[in-house]
Every structure is written in structure tokens, then in C-alpha cells.
């Protein structure tokens, strides 16, 4: 059981709903894993400063997820996408 709860920003929730059911299942699995361990290894994962927060970009080559850890109990999911969709600027 995850120690953290995922909270989806409206842009992330909308992007999730636009995915087909198989993609939703895989993204849900990834986000559950991130809730279990927010520092989970990925082929490409970069923390970056977005004051006043530090966001993390998870990218496994198929899906990318931008999230933030506001506290020890929450994963704040800012945006979700499927490669090769570029992350939209200013959408989170």
C-alpha cells in the first residue's frame, strides 16, 4: 500500500482521461509506484526548480509525468503525457 496519495491537477486529470484504457492502466501503475517511492528509478528522471516547488520529470520513453512532493503524504501530479507528445510549457 502506498504511503502517499496521488492528487491530480486539472491538467493532469484531463490528460489522463484522454488516454486510452490500456494507457490509463499503465500510467496508473506508474503513479502508484511513484507514490510508493517518489524517487523510483526511470530511464530519464530529473528534478528541476520551479519556485516555490521542486518538480520531478519522470520519463520512461513512453510516458512522461511531472509531479511535485508538497509533503510526505502527497504526490501532486501536475501533468501526464505520452511520447512523443512534448510537455506543454506553462500547462501545470
PyMOL Python script that loads the backbone (N, CA, C, O; Angstrom):
from pymol import cmd

cmd.read_pdbstr("""\
ATOM      1  N   UNK A   1       0.841  -1.181   0.000  1.00  0.00           N
ATOM      2  CA  UNK A   1       0.000   0.000   0.000  1.00  0.00           C
ATOM      3  C   UNK A   1       0.890   1.249   0.000  1.00  0.00           C
ATOM      4  O   UNK A   1       1.884   1.323   0.722  1.00  0.00           O
ATOM      5  N   UNK A   2       0.515   2.200  -0.806  1.00  0.00           N
ATOM      6  CA  UNK A   2       1.297   3.427  -0.938  1.00  0.00           C
ATOM      7  C   UNK A   2       1.203   4.255   0.336  1.00  0.00           C
ATOM      8  O   UNK A   2       0.147   4.337   0.963  1.00  0.00           O
ATOM      9  N   UNK A   3       2.307   4.857   0.704  1.00  0.00           N
ATOM     10  CA  UNK A   3       2.323   5.743   1.854  1.00  0.00           C
ATOM     11  C   UNK A   3       1.818   7.126   1.479  1.00  0.00           C
ATOM     12  O   UNK A   3       1.443   7.916   2.345  1.00  0.00           O
ATOM     13  N   UNK A   4       1.810   7.411   0.193  1.00  0.00           N
ATOM     14  CA  UNK A   4       1.392   8.724  -0.300  1.00  0.00           C
ATOM     15  C   UNK A   4       0.154   8.582  -1.174  1.00  0.00           C
ATOM     16  O   UNK A   4      -0.105   7.527  -1.753  1.00  0.00           O
ATOM     17  N   UNK A   5      -0.591   9.656  -1.252  1.00  0.00           N
ATOM     18  CA  UNK A   5      -1.777   9.704  -2.105  1.00  0.00           C
ATOM     19  C   UNK A   5      -1.483  10.592  -3.310  1.00  0.00           C
ATOM     20  O   UNK A   5      -0.893  11.663  -3.170  1.00  0.00           O
ATOM     21  N   UNK A   6      -1.894  10.146  -4.486  1.00  0.00           N
ATOM     22  CA  UNK A   6      -1.741  10.963  -5.691  1.00  0.00           C
ATOM     23  C   UNK A   6      -2.910  11.937  -5.796  1.00  0.00           C
ATOM     24  O   UNK A   6      -4.075  11.557  -5.673  1.00  0.00           O
ATOM     25  N   UNK A   7      -2.569  13.197  -6.026  1.00  0.00           N
ATOM     26  CA  UNK A   7      -3.555  14.245  -6.245  1.00  0.00           C
ATOM     27  C   UNK A   7      -3.277  14.801  -7.635  1.00  0.00           C
ATOM     28  O   UNK A   7      -2.160  15.229  -7.927  1.00  0.00           O
ATOM     29  N   UNK A   8      -4.289  14.794  -8.487  1.00  0.00           N
ATOM     30  CA  UNK A   8      -4.120  15.223  -9.878  1.00  0.00           C
ATOM     31  C   UNK A   8      -4.559  16.668 -10.055  1.00  0.00           C
ATOM     32  O   UNK A   8      -5.682  17.032  -9.707  1.00  0.00           O
ATOM     33  N   UNK A   9      -3.671  17.485 -10.596  1.00  0.00           N
ATOM     34  CA  UNK A   9      -4.073  18.839 -11.001  1.00  0.00           C
ATOM     35  C   UNK A   9      -5.053  18.686 -12.171  1.00  0.00           C
ATOM     36  O   UNK A   9      -5.058  17.645 -12.827  1.00  0.00           O
ATOM     37  N   UNK A  10      -5.878  19.700 -12.445  1.00  0.00           N
ATOM     38  CA  UNK A  10      -6.836  19.589 -13.550  1.00  0.00           C
ATOM     39  C   UNK A  10      -6.190  19.221 -14.890  1.00  0.00           C
ATOM     40  O   UNK A  10      -6.752  18.433 -15.651  1.00  0.00           O
ATOM     41  N   UNK A  11      -5.020  19.785 -15.181  1.00  0.00           N
ATOM     42  CA  UNK A  11      -4.361  19.472 -16.456  1.00  0.00           C
ATOM     43  C   UNK A  11      -3.950  18.004 -16.512  1.00  0.00           C
ATOM     44  O   UNK A  11      -4.039  17.383 -17.571  1.00  0.00           O
ATOM     45  N   UNK A  12      -3.505  17.443 -15.399  1.00  0.00           N
ATOM     46  CA  UNK A  12      -3.121  16.027 -15.356  1.00  0.00           C
ATOM     47  C   UNK A  12      -4.358  15.132 -15.455  1.00  0.00           C
ATOM     48  O   UNK A  12      -4.343  14.127 -16.165  1.00  0.00           O
ATOM     49  N   UNK A  13      -5.413  15.492 -14.753  1.00  0.00           N
ATOM     50  CA  UNK A  13      -6.648  14.700 -14.798  1.00  0.00           C
ATOM     51  C   UNK A  13      -7.217  14.678 -16.210  1.00  0.00           C
ATOM     52  O   UNK A  13      -7.671  13.639 -16.690  1.00  0.00           O
ATOM     53  N   UNK A  14      -7.189  15.829 -16.870  1.00  0.00           N
ATOM     54  CA  UNK A  14      -7.696  15.910 -18.242  1.00  0.00           C
ATOM     55  C   UNK A  14      -6.842  15.062 -19.189  1.00  0.00           C
ATOM     56  O   UNK A  14      -7.379  14.339 -20.029  1.00  0.00           O
ATOM     57  N   UNK A  15      -5.529  15.148 -19.056  1.00  0.00           N
ATOM     58  CA  UNK A  15      -4.632  14.356 -19.900  1.00  0.00           C
ATOM     59  C   UNK A  15      -4.833  12.863 -19.651  1.00  0.00           C
ATOM     60  O   UNK A  15      -4.807  12.069 -20.591  1.00  0.00           O
ATOM     61  N   UNK A  16      -5.033  12.479 -18.395  1.00  0.00           N
ATOM     62  CA  UNK A  16      -5.268  11.076 -18.051  1.00  0.00           C
ATOM     63  C   UNK A  16      -6.548  10.576 -18.714  1.00  0.00           C
ATOM     64  O   UNK A  16      -6.564   9.490 -19.292  1.00  0.00           O
ATOM     65  N   UNK A  17      -7.610  11.356 -18.633  1.00  0.00           N
ATOM     66  CA  UNK A  17      -8.897  10.962 -19.212  1.00  0.00           C
ATOM     67  C   UNK A  17      -8.826  10.822 -20.731  1.00  0.00           C
ATOM     68  O   UNK A  17      -9.600  10.065 -21.317  1.00  0.00           O
ATOM     69  N   UNK A  18      -7.915  11.537 -21.369  1.00  0.00           N
ATOM     70  CA  UNK A  18      -7.780  11.466 -22.831  1.00  0.00           C
ATOM     71  C   UNK A  18      -7.008  10.237 -23.293  1.00  0.00           C
ATOM     72  O   UNK A  18      -7.039   9.905 -24.478  1.00  0.00           O
ATOM     73  N   UNK A  19      -6.312   9.552 -22.378  1.00  0.00           N
ATOM     74  CA  UNK A  19      -5.573   8.339 -22.739  1.00  0.00           C
ATOM     75  C   UNK A  19      -6.550   7.185 -22.971  1.00  0.00           C
ATOM     76  O   UNK A  19      -7.642   7.160 -22.403  1.00  0.00           O
ATOM     77  N   UNK A  20      -6.142   6.227 -23.815  1.00  0.00           N
ATOM     78  CA  UNK A  20      -6.992   5.048 -23.983  1.00  0.00           C
ATOM     79  C   UNK A  20      -6.871   4.176 -22.732  1.00  0.00           C
ATOM     80  O   UNK A  20      -5.929   4.349 -21.959  1.00  0.00           O
ATOM     81  N   UNK A  21      -7.803   3.243 -22.515  1.00  0.00           N
ATOM     82  CA  UNK A  21      -7.822   2.458 -21.272  1.00  0.00           C
ATOM     83  C   UNK A  21      -6.510   1.721 -20.963  1.00  0.00           C
ATOM     84  O   UNK A  21      -6.111   1.658 -19.801  1.00  0.00           O
ATOM     85  N   UNK A  22      -5.840   1.169 -21.965  1.00  0.00           N
ATOM     86  CA  UNK A  22      -4.572   0.479 -21.709  1.00  0.00           C
ATOM     87  C   UNK A  22      -3.510   1.456 -21.208  1.00  0.00           C
ATOM     88  O   UNK A  22      -2.748   1.136 -20.296  1.00  0.00           O
ATOM     89  N   UNK A  23      -3.462   2.646 -21.806  1.00  0.00           N
ATOM     90  CA  UNK A  23      -2.511   3.665 -21.356  1.00  0.00           C
ATOM     91  C   UNK A  23      -2.858   4.148 -19.951  1.00  0.00           C
ATOM     92  O   UNK A  23      -1.966   4.369 -19.132  1.00  0.00           O
ATOM     93  N   UNK A  24      -4.155   4.314 -19.668  1.00  0.00           N
ATOM     94  CA  UNK A  24      -4.570   4.719 -18.330  1.00  0.00           C
ATOM     95  C   UNK A  24      -4.114   3.705 -17.289  1.00  0.00           C
ATOM     96  O   UNK A  24      -3.647   4.079 -16.214  1.00  0.00           O
ATOM     97  N   UNK A  25      -4.252   2.420 -17.612  1.00  0.00           N
ATOM     98  CA  UNK A  25      -3.838   1.370 -16.684  1.00  0.00           C
ATOM     99  C   UNK A  25      -2.333   1.443 -16.411  1.00  0.00           C
ATOM    100  O   UNK A  25      -1.900   1.305 -15.266  1.00  0.00           O
ATOM    101  N   UNK A  26      -1.542   1.658 -17.458  1.00  0.00           N
ATOM    102  CA  UNK A  26      -0.088   1.726 -17.292  1.00  0.00           C
ATOM    103  C   UNK A  26       0.320   2.983 -16.528  1.00  0.00           C
ATOM    104  O   UNK A  26       1.177   2.912 -15.648  1.00  0.00           O
ATOM    105  N   UNK A  27      -0.273   4.124 -16.846  1.00  0.00           N
ATOM    106  CA  UNK A  27       0.047   5.367 -16.132  1.00  0.00           C
ATOM    107  C   UNK A  27      -0.371   5.248 -14.665  1.00  0.00           C
ATOM    108  O   UNK A  27       0.344   5.711 -13.776  1.00  0.00           O
ATOM    109  N   UNK A  28      -1.515   4.635 -14.414  1.00  0.00           N
ATOM    110  CA  UNK A  28      -1.952   4.424 -13.036  1.00  0.00           C
ATOM    111  C   UNK A  28      -0.941   3.564 -12.276  1.00  0.00           C
ATOM    112  O   UNK A  28      -0.649   3.838 -11.112  1.00  0.00           O
ATOM    113  N   UNK A  29      -0.411   2.536 -12.920  1.00  0.00           N
ATOM    114  CA  UNK A  29       0.607   1.681 -12.298  1.00  0.00           C
ATOM    115  C   UNK A  29       1.860   2.493 -11.978  1.00  0.00           C
ATOM    116  O   UNK A  29       2.422   2.369 -10.890  1.00  0.00           O
ATOM    117  N   UNK A  30       2.295   3.324 -12.928  1.00  0.00           N
ATOM    118  CA  UNK A  30       3.495   4.153 -12.712  1.00  0.00           C
ATOM    119  C   UNK A  30       3.276   5.107 -11.542  1.00  0.00           C
ATOM    120  O   UNK A  30       4.151   5.257 -10.689  1.00  0.00           O
ATOM    121  N   UNK A  31       2.123   5.744 -11.500  1.00  0.00           N
ATOM    122  CA  UNK A  31       1.847   6.710 -10.429  1.00  0.00           C
ATOM    123  C   UNK A  31       1.746   5.999  -9.081  1.00  0.00           C
ATOM    124  O   UNK A  31       2.195   6.543  -8.073  1.00  0.00           O
ATOM    125  N   UNK A  32       1.170   4.800  -9.039  1.00  0.00           N
ATOM    126  CA  UNK A  32       1.163   4.029  -7.778  1.00  0.00           C
ATOM    127  C   UNK A  32       2.588   3.734  -7.337  1.00  0.00           C
ATOM    128  O   UNK A  32       2.904   3.831  -6.151  1.00  0.00           O
ATOM    129  N   UNK A  33       3.456   3.372  -8.289  1.00  0.00           N
ATOM    130  CA  UNK A  33       4.861   3.123  -7.957  1.00  0.00           C
ATOM    131  C   UNK A  33       5.547   4.390  -7.451  1.00  0.00           C
ATOM    132  O   UNK A  33       6.342   4.337  -6.513  1.00  0.00           O
ATOM    133  N   UNK A  34       5.239   5.524  -8.070  1.00  0.00           N
ATOM    134  CA  UNK A  34       5.800   6.802  -7.613  1.00  0.00           C
ATOM    135  C   UNK A  34       5.314   7.106  -6.193  1.00  0.00           C
ATOM    136  O   UNK A  34       6.083   7.603  -5.370  1.00  0.00           O
ATOM    137  N   UNK A  35       4.039   6.808  -5.901  1.00  0.00           N
ATOM    138  CA  UNK A  35       3.528   7.016  -4.542  1.00  0.00           C
ATOM    139  C   UNK A  35       4.270   6.131  -3.543  1.00  0.00           C
ATOM    140  O   UNK A  35       4.546   6.556  -2.421  1.00  0.00           O
ATOM    141  N   UNK A  36       4.592   4.909  -3.947  1.00  0.00           N
ATOM    142  CA  UNK A  36       5.349   4.012  -3.063  1.00  0.00           C
ATOM    143  C   UNK A  36       6.774   4.515  -2.862  1.00  0.00           C
ATOM    144  O   UNK A  36       7.318   4.442  -1.761  1.00  0.00           O
ATOM    145  N   UNK A  37       7.372   5.027  -3.935  1.00  0.00           N
ATOM    146  CA  UNK A  37       8.758   5.514  -3.882  1.00  0.00           C
ATOM    147  C   UNK A  37       8.913   6.651  -4.877  1.00  0.00           C
ATOM    148  O   UNK A  37       9.166   6.402  -6.055  1.00  0.00           O
ATOM    149  N   UNK A  38       8.767   7.913  -4.425  1.00  0.00           N
ATOM    150  CA  UNK A  38       8.821   9.042  -5.352  1.00  0.00           C
ATOM    151  C   UNK A  38      10.167   9.207  -6.046  1.00  0.00           C
ATOM    152  O   UNK A  38      10.275   9.952  -7.020  1.00  0.00           O
ATOM    153  N   UNK A  39      11.181   8.528  -5.558  1.00  0.00           N
ATOM    154  CA  UNK A  39      12.493   8.622  -6.192  1.00  0.00           C
ATOM    155  C   UNK A  39      12.789   7.369  -7.013  1.00  0.00           C
ATOM    156  O   UNK A  39      13.946   7.020  -7.247  1.00  0.00           O
ATOM    157  N   UNK A  40      11.717   6.697  -7.447  1.00  0.00           N
ATOM    158  CA  UNK A  40      11.816   5.494  -8.275  1.00  0.00           C
ATOM    159  C   UNK A  40      12.728   5.751  -9.474  1.00  0.00           C
ATOM    160  O   UNK A  40      12.727   6.839 -10.050  1.00  0.00           O
ATOM    161  N   UNK A  41      13.487   4.757  -9.829  1.00  0.00           N
ATOM    162  CA  UNK A  41      14.390   4.880 -10.979  1.00  0.00           C
ATOM    163  C   UNK A  41      13.591   4.872 -12.277  1.00  0.00           C
ATOM    164  O   UNK A  41      12.600   4.154 -12.411  1.00  0.00           O
ATOM    165  N   UNK A  42      14.032   5.664 -13.203  1.00  0.00           N
ATOM    166  CA  UNK A  42      13.444   5.715 -14.542  1.00  0.00           C
ATOM    167  C   UNK A  42      14.584   6.005 -15.501  1.00  0.00           C
ATOM    168  O   UNK A  42      15.606   6.570 -15.110  1.00  0.00           O
ATOM    169  N   UNK A  43      14.407   5.617 -16.759  1.00  0.00           N
ATOM    170  CA  UNK A  43      15.473   5.923 -17.716  1.00  0.00           C
ATOM    171  C   UNK A  43      15.828   7.405 -17.739  1.00  0.00           C
ATOM    172  O   UNK A  43      16.982   7.765 -17.970  1.00  0.00           O
ATOM    173  N   UNK A  44      14.839   8.265 -17.501  1.00  0.00           N
ATOM    174  CA  UNK A  44      15.086   9.711 -17.510  1.00  0.00           C
ATOM    175  C   UNK A  44      14.235  10.324 -16.415  1.00  0.00           C
ATOM    176  O   UNK A  44      13.009  10.335 -16.517  1.00  0.00           O
ATOM    177  N   UNK A  45      14.858  10.826 -15.387  1.00  0.00           N
ATOM    178  CA  UNK A  45      14.136  11.452 -14.299  1.00  0.00           C
ATOM    179  C   UNK A  45      14.959  12.605 -13.761  1.00  0.00           C
ATOM    180  O   UNK A  45      16.083  12.413 -13.297  1.00  0.00           O
ATOM    181  N   UNK A  46      14.404  13.790 -13.822  1.00  0.00           N
ATOM    182  CA  UNK A  46      15.161  14.980 -13.474  1.00  0.00           C
ATOM    183  C   UNK A  46      14.359  15.873 -12.539  1.00  0.00           C
ATOM    184  O   UNK A  46      13.260  16.300 -12.895  1.00  0.00           O
ATOM    185  N   UNK A  47      14.885  16.166 -11.348  1.00  0.00           N
ATOM    186  CA  UNK A  47      14.255  17.196 -10.521  1.00  0.00           C
ATOM    187  C   UNK A  47      14.642  18.574 -11.067  1.00  0.00           C
ATOM    188  O   UNK A  47      15.786  18.781 -11.470  1.00  0.00           O
ATOM    189  N   UNK A  48      13.715  19.493 -11.079  1.00  0.00           N
ATOM    190  CA  UNK A  48      14.037  20.839 -11.536  1.00  0.00           C
ATOM    191  C   UNK A  48      13.282  21.856 -10.698  1.00  0.00           C
ATOM    192  O   UNK A  48      12.170  21.612 -10.231  1.00  0.00           O
ATOM    193  N   UNK A  49      13.917  22.994 -10.525  1.00  0.00           N
ATOM    194  CA  UNK A  49      13.349  24.051  -9.694  1.00  0.00           C
ATOM    195  C   UNK A  49      12.252  24.795 -10.447  1.00  0.00           C
ATOM    196  O   UNK A  49      12.447  25.249 -11.575  1.00  0.00           O
ATOM    197  N   UNK A  50      11.108  24.906  -9.804  1.00  0.00           N
ATOM    198  CA  UNK A  50      10.001  25.724 -10.299  1.00  0.00           C
ATOM    199  C   UNK A  50       9.469  26.453  -9.071  1.00  0.00           C
ATOM    200  O   UNK A  50       8.406  26.117  -8.551  1.00  0.00           O
ATOM    201  N   UNK A  51      10.214  27.447  -8.617  1.00  0.00           N
ATOM    202  CA  UNK A  51       9.846  28.088  -7.354  1.00  0.00           C
ATOM    203  C   UNK A  51       8.365  28.403  -7.286  1.00  0.00           C
ATOM    204  O   UNK A  51       7.782  28.896  -8.251  1.00  0.00           O
ATOM    205  N   UNK A  52       7.763  28.121  -6.153  1.00  0.00           N
ATOM    206  CA  UNK A  52       8.387  27.745  -4.880  1.00  0.00           C
ATOM    207  C   UNK A  52       8.515  26.229  -4.693  1.00  0.00           C
ATOM    208  O   UNK A  52       8.687  25.777  -3.561  1.00  0.00           O
ATOM    209  N   UNK A  53       8.441  25.446  -5.741  1.00  0.00           N
ATOM    210  CA  UNK A  53       8.462  23.990  -5.614  1.00  0.00           C
ATOM    211  C   UNK A  53       9.604  23.382  -6.421  1.00  0.00           C
ATOM    212  O   UNK A  53      10.182  24.014  -7.305  1.00  0.00           O
ATOM    213  N   UNK A  54       9.900  22.150  -6.084  1.00  0.00           N
ATOM    214  CA  UNK A  54      10.812  21.360  -6.905  1.00  0.00           C
ATOM    215  C   UNK A  54       9.959  20.287  -7.567  1.00  0.00           C
ATOM    216  O   UNK A  54       9.345  19.470  -6.882  1.00  0.00           O
ATOM    217  N   UNK A  55       9.919  20.287  -8.880  1.00  0.00           N
ATOM    218  CA  UNK A  55       9.143  19.298  -9.625  1.00  0.00           C
ATOM    219  C   UNK A  55      10.076  18.203 -10.116  1.00  0.00           C
ATOM    220  O   UNK A  55      11.285  18.400 -10.232  1.00  0.00           O
ATOM    221  N   UNK A  56       9.490  17.043 -10.403  1.00  0.00           N
ATOM    222  CA  UNK A  56      10.252  15.922 -10.928  1.00  0.00           C
ATOM    223  C   UNK A  56       9.620  15.501 -12.242  1.00  0.00           C
ATOM    224  O   UNK A  56       8.403  15.343 -12.337  1.00  0.00           O
ATOM    225  N   UNK A  57      10.462  15.319 -13.257  1.00  0.00           N
ATOM    226  CA  UNK A  57      10.004  14.798 -14.539  1.00  0.00           C
ATOM    227  C   UNK A  57      10.378  13.331 -14.601  1.00  0.00           C
ATOM    228  O   UNK A  57      11.560  12.988 -14.611  1.00  0.00           O
ATOM    229  N   UNK A  58       9.376  12.465 -14.644  1.00  0.00           N
ATOM    230  CA  UNK A  58       9.578  11.030 -14.864  1.00  0.00           C
ATOM    231  C   UNK A  58       9.326  10.782 -16.340  1.00  0.00           C
ATOM    232  O   UNK A  58       8.285  11.187 -16.856  1.00  0.00           O
ATOM    233  N   UNK A  59      10.242  10.132 -17.030  1.00  0.00           N
ATOM    234  CA  UNK A  59      10.087   9.839 -18.453  1.00  0.00           C
ATOM    235  C   UNK A  59      10.694   8.475 -18.718  1.00  0.00           C
ATOM    236  O   UNK A  59      11.904   8.291 -18.587  1.00  0.00           O
ATOM    237  N   UNK A  60       9.848   7.511 -19.094  1.00  0.00           N
ATOM    238  CA  UNK A  60      10.362   6.170 -19.378  1.00  0.00           C
ATOM    239  C   UNK A  60      10.455   5.893 -20.874  1.00  0.00           C
ATOM    240  O   UNK A  60      10.667   4.754 -21.290  1.00  0.00           O
ATOM    241  N   UNK A  61      10.294   6.941 -21.676  1.00  0.00           N
ATOM    242  CA  UNK A  61      10.364   6.786 -23.125  1.00  0.00           C
ATOM    243  C   UNK A  61       9.003   6.584 -23.764  1.00  0.00           C
ATOM    244  O   UNK A  61       8.844   6.789 -24.967  1.00  0.00           O
ATOM    245  N   UNK A  62       8.018   6.183 -22.967  1.00  0.00           N
ATOM    246  CA  UNK A  62       6.651   6.008 -23.467  1.00  0.00           C
ATOM    247  C   UNK A  62       5.739   7.046 -22.829  1.00  0.00           C
ATOM    248  O   UNK A  62       4.944   7.689 -23.515  1.00  0.00           O
ATOM    249  N   UNK A  63       5.854   7.206 -21.528  1.00  0.00           N
ATOM    250  CA  UNK A  63       5.032   8.164 -20.792  1.00  0.00           C
ATOM    251  C   UNK A  63       5.935   9.142 -20.049  1.00  0.00           C
ATOM    252  O   UNK A  63       7.041   8.788 -19.640  1.00  0.00           O
ATOM    253  N   UNK A  64       5.466  10.355 -19.881  1.00  0.00           N
ATOM    254  CA  UNK A  64       6.157  11.314 -19.028  1.00  0.00           C
ATOM    255  C   UNK A  64       5.150  11.865 -18.030  1.00  0.00           C
ATOM    256  O   UNK A  64       3.982  12.087 -18.349  1.00  0.00           O
ATOM    257  N   UNK A  65       5.635  12.078 -16.825  1.00  0.00           N
ATOM    258  CA  UNK A  65       4.794  12.557 -15.728  1.00  0.00           C
ATOM    259  C   UNK A  65       5.592  13.611 -14.971  1.00  0.00           C
ATOM    260  O   UNK A  65       6.737  13.376 -14.585  1.00  0.00           O
ATOM    261  N   UNK A  66       4.987  14.760 -14.764  1.00  0.00           N
ATOM    262  CA  UNK A  66       5.603  15.810 -13.961  1.00  0.00           C
ATOM    263  C   UNK A  66       4.853  15.842 -12.642  1.00  0.00           C
ATOM    264  O   UNK A  66       3.629  15.967 -12.605  1.00  0.00           O
ATOM    265  N   UNK A  67       5.615  15.727 -11.553  1.00  0.00           N
ATOM    266  CA  UNK A  67       4.986  15.717 -10.240  1.00  0.00           C
ATOM    267  C   UNK A  67       5.815  16.492  -9.223  1.00  0.00           C
ATOM    268  O   UNK A  67       6.966  16.857  -9.465  1.00  0.00           O
ATOM    269  N   UNK A  68       5.189  16.724  -8.087  1.00  0.00           N
ATOM    270  CA  UNK A  68       5.777  17.509  -7.002  1.00  0.00           C
ATOM    271  C   UNK A  68       5.420  16.812  -5.696  1.00  0.00           C
ATOM    272  O   UNK A  68       4.359  16.198  -5.588  1.00  0.00           O
ATOM    273  N   UNK A  69       6.291  16.904  -4.715  1.00  0.00           N
ATOM    274  CA  UNK A  69       6.047  16.323  -3.393  1.00  0.00           C
ATOM    275  C   UNK A  69       5.864  17.455  -2.383  1.00  0.00           C
ATOM    276  O   UNK A  69       6.838  17.908  -1.783  1.00  0.00           O
ATOM    277  N   UNK A  70       4.622  17.917  -2.189  1.00  0.00           N
ATOM    278  CA  UNK A  70       4.410  19.040  -1.276  1.00  0.00           C
ATOM    279  C   UNK A  70       4.613  18.671   0.192  1.00  0.00           C
ATOM    280  O   UNK A  70       4.881  19.535   1.026  1.00  0.00           O
ATOM    281  N   UNK A  71       4.483  17.370   0.502  1.00  0.00           N
ATOM    282  CA  UNK A  71       4.684  16.891   1.869  1.00  0.00           C
ATOM    283  C   UNK A  71       4.976  15.389   1.810  1.00  0.00           C
ATOM    284  O   UNK A  71       5.148  14.837   0.723  1.00  0.00           O
ATOM    285  N   UNK A  72       5.032  14.734   2.952  1.00  0.00           N
ATOM    286  CA  UNK A  72       5.381  13.312   2.994  1.00  0.00           C
ATOM    287  C   UNK A  72       4.214  12.380   2.700  1.00  0.00           C
ATOM    288  O   UNK A  72       4.386  11.161   2.702  1.00  0.00           O
ATOM    289  N   UNK A  73       3.035  12.928   2.450  1.00  0.00           N
ATOM    290  CA  UNK A  73       1.861  12.084   2.233  1.00  0.00           C
ATOM    291  C   UNK A  73       1.218  12.270   0.860  1.00  0.00           C
ATOM    292  O   UNK A  73       0.232  11.605   0.544  1.00  0.00           O
ATOM    293  N   UNK A  74       1.767  13.171   0.044  1.00  0.00           N
ATOM    294  CA  UNK A  74       1.106  13.530  -1.210  1.00  0.00           C
ATOM    295  C   UNK A  74       2.079  13.539  -2.375  1.00  0.00           C
ATOM    296  O   UNK A  74       3.212  14.006  -2.259  1.00  0.00           O
ATOM    297  N   UNK A  75       1.609  13.009  -3.515  1.00  0.00           N
ATOM    298  CA  UNK A  75       2.283  13.191  -4.800  1.00  0.00           C
ATOM    299  C   UNK A  75       1.338  14.055  -5.627  1.00  0.00           C
ATOM    300  O   UNK A  75       0.254  13.616  -6.009  1.00  0.00           O
ATOM    301  N   UNK A  76       1.754  15.273  -5.895  1.00  0.00           N
ATOM    302  CA  UNK A  76       0.958  16.249  -6.635  1.00  0.00           C
ATOM    303  C   UNK A  76       1.301  16.094  -8.118  1.00  0.00           C
ATOM    304  O   UNK A  76       2.353  16.553  -8.564  1.00  0.00           O
ATOM    305  N   UNK A  77       0.416  15.446  -8.879  1.00  0.00           N
ATOM    306  CA  UNK A  77       0.663  15.162 -10.300  1.00  0.00           C
ATOM    307  C   UNK A  77       0.242  16.384 -11.106  1.00  0.00           C
ATOM    308  O   UNK A  77      -0.934  16.745 -11.159  1.00  0.00           O
ATOM    309  N   UNK A  78       1.240  17.012 -11.736  1.00  0.00           N
ATOM    310  CA  UNK A  78       0.988  18.250 -12.478  1.00  0.00           C
ATOM    311  C   UNK A  78       0.584  17.996 -13.919  1.00  0.00           C
ATOM    312  O   UNK A  78      -0.300  18.672 -14.445  1.00  0.00           O
ATOM    313  N   UNK A  79       1.223  17.026 -14.565  1.00  0.00           N
ATOM    314  CA  UNK A  79       0.950  16.803 -15.991  1.00  0.00           C
ATOM    315  C   UNK A  79       1.333  15.386 -16.363  1.00  0.00           C
ATOM    316  O   UNK A  79       2.250  14.805 -15.783  1.00  0.00           O
ATOM    317  N   UNK A  80       0.622  14.834 -17.336  1.00  0.00           N
ATOM    318  CA  UNK A  80       0.853  13.484 -17.853  1.00  0.00           C
ATOM    319  C   UNK A  80       0.852  13.572 -19.366  1.00  0.00           C
ATOM    320  O   UNK A  80       0.055  14.308 -19.948  1.00  0.00           O
ATOM    321  N   UNK A  81       1.738  12.831 -20.005  1.00  0.00           N
ATOM    322  CA  UNK A  81       1.748  12.787 -21.460  1.00  0.00           C
ATOM    323  C   UNK A  81       2.293  11.465 -21.960  1.00  0.00           C
ATOM    324  O   UNK A  81       2.888  10.689 -21.213  1.00  0.00           O
ATOM    325  N   UNK A  82       2.078  11.237 -23.216  1.00  0.00           N
ATOM    326  CA  UNK A  82       2.581  10.035 -23.869  1.00  0.00           C
ATOM    327  C   UNK A  82       3.529  10.479 -24.969  1.00  0.00           C
ATOM    328  O   UNK A  82       3.180  11.318 -25.800  1.00  0.00           O
ATOM    329  N   UNK A  83       4.740   9.908 -24.972  1.00  0.00           N
ATOM    330  CA  UNK A  83       5.723  10.252 -26.000  1.00  0.00           C
ATOM    331  C   UNK A  83       5.137   9.916 -27.363  1.00  0.00           C
ATOM    332  O   UNK A  83       4.393   8.941 -27.469  1.00  0.00           O
ATOM    333  N   UNK A  84       5.430  10.664 -28.391  1.00  0.00           N
ATOM    334  CA  UNK A  84       6.361  11.765 -28.458  1.00  0.00           C
ATOM    335  C   UNK A  84       5.744  13.125 -28.174  1.00  0.00           C
ATOM    336  O   UNK A  84       6.294  14.142 -28.594  1.00  0.00           O
ATOM    337  N   UNK A  85       4.592  13.171 -27.458  1.00  0.00           N
ATOM    338  CA  UNK A  85       3.984  14.464 -27.115  1.00  0.00           C
ATOM    339  C   UNK A  85       4.933  15.265 -26.237  1.00  0.00           C
ATOM    340  O   UNK A  85       5.314  14.792 -25.166  1.00  0.00           O
ATOM    341  N   UNK A  86       5.322  16.449 -26.650  1.00  0.00           N
ATOM    342  CA  UNK A  86       6.187  17.264 -25.795  1.00  0.00           C
ATOM    343  C   UNK A  86       5.397  17.810 -24.618  1.00  0.00           C
ATOM    344  O   UNK A  86       4.191  18.038 -24.713  1.00  0.00           O
ATOM    345  N   UNK A  87       6.082  18.012 -23.525  1.00  0.00           N
ATOM    346  CA  UNK A  87       5.436  18.620 -22.361  1.00  0.00           C
ATOM    347  C   UNK A  87       5.069  20.048 -22.706  1.00  0.00           C
ATOM    348  O   UNK A  87       5.938  20.833 -23.084  1.00  0.00           O
ATOM    349  N   UNK A  88       3.791  20.404 -22.585  1.00  0.00           N
ATOM    350  CA  UNK A  88       3.384  21.778 -22.905  1.00  0.00           C
ATOM    351  C   UNK A  88       3.927  22.771 -21.892  1.00  0.00           C
ATOM    352  O   UNK A  88       3.875  22.527 -20.687  1.00  0.00           O
ATOM    353  N   UNK A  89       4.438  23.871 -22.371  1.00  0.00           N
ATOM    354  CA  UNK A  89       5.001  24.897 -21.495  1.00  0.00           C
ATOM    355  C   UNK A  89       3.875  25.639 -20.767  1.00  0.00           C
ATOM    356  O   UNK A  89       2.887  26.056 -21.371  1.00  0.00           O
ATOM    357  N   UNK A  90       4.053  25.787 -19.486  1.00  0.00           N
ATOM    358  CA  UNK A  90       3.090  26.561 -18.692  1.00  0.00           C
ATOM    359  C   UNK A  90       1.763  25.866 -18.453  1.00  0.00           C
ATOM    360  O   UNK A  90       0.825  26.505 -17.977  1.00  0.00           O
ATOM    361  N   UNK A  91       1.647  24.564 -18.769  1.00  0.00           N
ATOM    362  CA  UNK A  91       0.371  23.878 -18.619  1.00  0.00           C
ATOM    363  C   UNK A  91       0.123  23.377 -17.210  1.00  0.00           C
ATOM    364  O   UNK A  91      -0.989  22.943 -16.906  1.00  0.00           O
ATOM    365  N   UNK A  92       1.136  23.422 -16.324  1.00  0.00           N
ATOM    366  CA  UNK A  92       0.938  22.893 -14.992  1.00  0.00           C
ATOM    367  C   UNK A  92       0.687  24.023 -14.066  1.00  0.00           C
ATOM    368  O   UNK A  92       0.490  23.809 -12.870  1.00  0.00           O
TER     369      UNK A  92
END
""", "prot")
cmd.dss("prot")
cmd.show_as("cartoon", "prot")
cmd.util.cbc("prot")
cmd.orient("prot")
